[in-house]
Amino acid sequence: MTSLRPALYGLAALALLFGLIDFGLVLTSDFLSVRGVWASAGLLVGWGFIGVGLFAWWRRPDNRVGMLMAATGFAWLLSLVGASDSELLFTIGQATSSIFFATAIHMLLAAPDGWLHTRIERRIVAVGYLVVIVLVPPLYLFVDPARDLDCRECPDNLLFVARDETVLNAFGAILNVIGITIVVAVLLSLVRRWRRAPAPERRLYAAVYACGIALMLALIGLFALQSVSNDSDALDVLFAVAIAPLALIPYLYLAALVRARVLEGGAMGELVARLGEAPRAGELRDALAGALNDPSLELFYWLPAERGWVDPDGHRVELPGEGSGRAVTGVERDGERLAAIVHDPSLLAARAHVRAVGAVASLALENERLDAELRCKVDDLRASRERMLRIGLEERRRLERDLHDGAQQRLVSLALNLRLARGRLRDDPDAADRLLAGASEELEAALEELRELARGIHPALLSDRGLETALETLAHRAPVPVRLGELPDERLPEAVELAAYFVVSEALTNVAKYAAASEATVSVGRDDGRIVVEVADDGVGGADPERGTGLRGLADRLAVLEGRLEVDSERGHGTTVRARIPCG
Amino acid sequence: MALSVLIVDDHPSFRASARMLLEAEGFDVVGEAEDGRAALRAVRELRPDVVLLDVQLPDLNGLQVAERLSANGAVPAIVLTSSRDLDDIGAVRGVRGFIPKSELSGPALEALLTP
């Protein structure tokens, strides 16, 4: 914002010059009465809006109210050009005389936070600009100042084409109806805003709201009178009545800004004192809520490793989005994202103050972020431990079922066959021989099933011969052809070898069951202090790591070793399961 | 006259071995069923004297099958069997007795059926 200040100075100089020119034009006007009053009032309103607008723009650059206020001041000064005796300036001034109404309405509806909140507000403002820029100037094609404005001393209207009273009256009536509709809509919106504003905002901007409402009531009167009477004196009086609240608005807004600044300064001092007392859990939120006078304030923290937000208790959260009725102001420390202050949208009017509060509290926020990160990790570990326990129970149940359905059934059949054979040994030795041969086959099958089960519990080959041999055997036994890539030629810590073995075993089982692959590759390498186990296939892809207990169980096993599991499985492009396990 | 037997077990190898053994020892094996619902149907149709009923079945377990059979008037003698031990199953009512699968034999079954 370094280029803002010179721009604001430039606008101030322009406003000064413009105001002085207007002052001269009004004072020397041949057709205005009470010129001194008009010239002074004109400057009071124009410079008031521009001065306060530029000040507010400078103090709160991301709040549009200052800019809109300055725009209203310039539009007002432009309308004063209509006091000139020059035909050109008179015509320009008359044709643009209503623009300041549109900017004033925009400013009133956008105050105090600078945003139009509802679709209705946005439509009112759009229609306002449309009327004053597109519909009003053509009206002057039919206005003869001497007869229609009852002003014989006025210069000629350069836009005047022809006098047609019917067209002029119809055009004027339509514009009056549109004008009165807009003003009533603004009035209702202002009342609604006032009723819904949080108490601090209502207190601070009460006078501004009141003036805005008074202005709208006066304008309703003006439009109503215009539609029933052509009494120019009465219209002048009512216009002067409407100008009074308009003139007051910038000064009351300035008073509110100064008061807010004083309150913000006091709140900031109190916040610094509270932060100095090393706030405990929860107190930091209370301190910030107090400083920003927003009891609904919430604090969320950014965890870079998780690439996500957590609340102070470490629970994962999503930041409120658009339309949630909440506003978010980010807090950074040393250029790094640190926290988010989630607050009432009314505080957007003082966003710089919210940012300042965040900056002052950033050290305390950093401390609480670390606490939240720790709590998040503890939660993750607790969840992982519970999953490990559940997986352990499931594995034991599966083991019992496998034993029951497999080896145990074979041994039962074996026992029965042996008993049968014994009974026939004397009477029918051939039958006994067949039964014994069957029993021998059952025994072999039971032994093989027991070996398979034992391998699933703990692969003895891995302990005895190491990962390389164990993986070669896994590859050899897999139903899909497996190509072995880089494998470690040294022994790794037992827990790491076991985790790597189960990753390959589970991944190859999945390849055989679901991938419809023609080949798989297995590699175990090192990368930046980690062992990277990778199993890739050329199958159908589309594996979802969240579905099925196998991959999730692997992720939990790895989490115990602070390892991570990644699954790339775009549909139609095969699957790659990759585990990264910290190792020495 | 030989006692008629229905063998209810989800393992075909056991059903085959049990049929051979019981037939060799004088029983008339009138049918086999591989789950609880098939067993209930088979009892209605075949009216066997004895049901050799595995405790663990894919749908209803053996105890539930025994309960449903007891609720229907003419009740065959129900003998539970399992590759588990009785200690793994717990006390059971409404059945004639229990034989571990590995100890199944004609005399063992007769001993349970003799009042």
Contacts between the chains, C-beta under 8 A, distances in Angstrom:
chain1	res1	chain2	res2	distance
A	404	B	56	7.2
A	404	B	83	6.3
A	404	B	84	7.4
A	405	B	11	7.5
A	408	B	83	4.7
A	409	B	11	4.8
A	409	B	13	6.3
A	409	B	14	6.2
A	409	B	83	6.3
A	410	B	13	7.2
A	411	B	83	7.9
A	411	B	102	7.1
A	412	B	14	6.0
A	412	B	17	7.7
A	412	B	83	5.0
A	412	B	101	4.2
A	412	B	102	5.1
A	413	B	13	4.6
A	413	B	14	5.9
A	413	B	16	8.0
A	413	B	17	4.8
A	415	B	101	7.7
A	415	B	102	4.1
A	415	B	103	7.9
A	416	B	14	7.6
A	416	B	17	4.0
A	416	B	18	6.6
A	416	B	20	7.8
A	416	B	21	5.4
A	416	B	101	7.6
A	416	B	102	7.4
A	416	B	104	6.3
A	417	B	17	5.9
A	419	B	21	6.6
A	419	B	105	6.3
A	420	B	17	7.4
A	420	B	20	5.9
A	420	B	21	5.4
A	420	B	24	6.3
A	423	B	24	6.4
A	423	B	25	7.8
A	424	B	24	7.6
A	442	B	13	7.6
